[in-house]
């Protein structure tokens, strides 16, 4: 094969990894190993929206590029691509068949609509249980709202390429249903009927990948990933607040949740992790790892909060350190994108409630001529709480990941 043909193969594999949630570091490592296997010295330059490959052998040098925006997460495609790379290196996959193989992998279907809907509904209810929901009708409304939002998202994805339209429509629907629940006294002041269907929309893997890129010195890509994640969160908040405002409902200044027993928290966490694993198209043979580790992490978080009296940020840090230490080597060994499997294991710790209440507070601040000090204090407190929890989670997950990457730098 010519340098151009081999470069196209390498670039095709790199693109599938990049757009489906693999970290930039592991994408670059996989590209280098694949280049060695096809007889090329390669260097991958990664930007938001583009992958640029510099390839050369003893006779020629080529620079090629392909458009690629890392807005998706599909662990099945990532795992299949990583296995295909190892098969190519070991000679089990012929070079002539590599293009067809990566084309088939890139078009592998995600979870079917009915399963995606069921996972969204069950995941939202599980989050509501963790936050202390007490009434069965409210749980039923959350199930219906999140399931309908999932169907809405899939329908929008088939009709529009706008990456912000899906979360906006789903959160708008959740806000409307949550507001109606308040009107008919089916929701408490925690507003879990409105909040929990929106929490399943938070783009956690992109936040973690962005933080990884920043720490590893890829400043432009890291900021791009974090900006994308922030815009999605703003979009979710807008949809939720608009839906609530249509019926004159807002977030009260109340605690973010109620304490629940350890056994209930752990079981609900397992359900939430399983649901997020379905969102990310995790192969069924791999789901047991994030579910088991996620349940252990949530139990340790509960123990830190209830028994030791730690803050929410400290509890999240302890849990995420456990997840990072256990799942970083497992994700590498089983060719899973760590950002997706790690986030799935700690999903209920994402401070979505605080983010949404902060957004609600900012809207109220902008609409009042005389602002009470209590509103300012509550808005600032919610914002700072959300930031500290996100930083603690990022640190807990990323440090073990970086240590594992350094230890295994020259191994697959």
Helices and strands as residue ranges (DSSP letters): H 3-19, H 24-37, E 41-47, E 49-56, E 61-68, H 75-90, H 95-106, H 113-130, H 136-159, H 165-183, H 192-199, H 204-215, H 219-245, H 262-279, G 284-286, H 287-302, I 303-307, H 312-333, H 338-345, G 347-349, H 352-366, H 373-407
